């Protein structure tokens, strides 16, 4: 089997699931716009906004479903971003599981290759944010699965930012030890 690059996988995901990918990317754009509106109430938004997601068949792993959840957050309490930039944290969570054969079967976690998980993140983040994203390694969740988290920091206008040296990756949305890995170095 020929190994695909994350960009090749992103192209396949974007082609197969164009509507879902556009919806998630558009949600990030709408969130950035709403956040800049006078009187935007982040706490109320957190309680009332449905977090978008998408699911689809794995590109590389047979009988596997990949689910992508997105979130938008204020990272200023976790690192020294300048107040003037209005930093935002765009997050993409990747999980994967075996497909159910019968309705009562439990969904068993299935690992994805690094290329595939990055490919799904690249599809959702799009070319404008992918090369500025970080892969965040997290500990297992309560079900023993390994979620894969990708984070990109942007200013209020959606321009990518570099994570500050003092950024607390353990609080980037995983609540456990984490390590950033710049996606721009993983794909040619």
N, C-alpha and C positions, 0 to 999 in steps of 0.2 A: 504494500500500500504506500502510495506517495504521500508524504506529509505536506499538508497545506500550511501556508503562512497565516497569521492572524488576519491580514488584509484580505487574503483569498477567502477565508471563512466569512469575514464580514460582508464581502460582496455576495456570497451565496445566501447568507441570512437576510440581507437587505432585499435581494431579489425574491426569495421565497415568501418573506413576511413584510413586504413593503408597507402595507397599511399600518401594521402594528409598530414597525420601526419608526415610521413618520409620526404616528400618534405619540410615542414616547419622547422622541426628539422635540416635537412640537410642544409637549407638556413642559419640558425644561425651558423652552423659549418663553412660553406664556407665564411660567412662574417667575422668571427673571423680570419680565415686564410688570407683572402684578406687584412684585416686591418693591419696585421703584415708584409705585403710585403713592401719593400722599395719604397717610392714615392707614397704610397696610398693617394689619395686625397679625404678626407671625404666630403668636400663641393661638389665636382663634383659627387661623388657617390650619395649624397643626391638628387641631381637634376636629375640624369639619371637612377637610379635603381628602378625597379618595386617592390613595397612592396608586398610580398606574402600573400595570405589569403586562407581560406577554409570555406566551409559552409556544414552543414549537419542537419539532423533532431535531435531535442532535444531527449535526453534519457528519460527524465521524464515528460516534458510538451507537451501534445498533440497539434498537429497542430502548431508547433513552429519550426522555423529554427534558428540555432545558426551560427553566423559568427565569425571567428577568424582572426584577422589581427596581423601581427608580425612586429616588428621594432628593429633596433639595433642602439644605440646612444652612444655618448661620455658623461658620466655623470660628468666629472671632474669639470665643472663650477658650479655644484649644490652641491658639497660636497668635503670634504678634503680627497680624495683618494690619496694615495702615488703615485707620478709620476712613480715610478719604476714598479708598477704593470700593468700599461696600462689598467685601468678599462674600462669596456664596460657595457652598460645597455641593456639587452635583455628584450623586452616588448611584452606582449601578451594582445590584446584588445578583449574582448568578448562582442558581441551585440546579441540580440535575437529579433525576430519579428514573428508575425503570418504569416502563409503561405497564399499566394494570392489564392483566389478562381477564380477570373477573372483577366485578364491582366490589367484592369484599377483600380483594388482595391489598396488602399494605404496599405503599410506594417505597421501594428500597432505594437508598441513595446510590448513585453511580458516579464515579469520578469522571471529569472531563480532562482532556489534555490541556496543557497551558495554552497552546495555540487556539483551541476551540473556545475556551472561556474568554480569552482576550479578543477573539473574533466577534463574539456576541457583544462584548462591551464596545468594541469599535463600531459595530453596526448601530447601536443605540446612541452612542455619543456623537457619531458622525466625524467627518474628517477635521472639522474645526476644533474639536476638543480632544480627540483620541491621542494625539502625540504629546499632550500635556497631562494625561491621566497617570495615576499611580495605581498599581496593584497592591492591595493591602492584605497581608496574610493574617488570618484570624484563627482563633482556637475553635474547636468543635462546638456546635450548639448543643442544646439539651437533648437532641435526638441522635447525637453522635455524627452528624453530617458536617461537612466542611463547606460553608458558604464562601464564595469568592467575591470580594468587594473591590470595585474600581472607583476611584475618586478623582475628580478634577475640580480644581479651584478656579473660579472666574471672578472678575470684577462685576460691578452692577450692569455693565453693558455686554457681558458675556465673553470678554477677552480673558484668555487663560492667565492664571497667576502661578508662580512657583510657591510651593509650600515653604513657610518660614522654617528656619533651622530649629526653632523651639516648638514646632507643632507636636502636640500630644497625639500620636497615632493610635494609642490605646483607647482613646475616646472618639475616634473618627466614625463611630457608629457600630463598633463591634464590642466595645467594653472589655477587650482582652488585649494581650500583647500583639502588636502588629508591626509590620515592616513595609515601607513603601518601595515600590519598584517602578521606575519610570518606563512607561510603555514605549516611548519613542526609541528606546534602544533594543527592542525585541523584534522589530520587523523592518525589513529593508524596503 
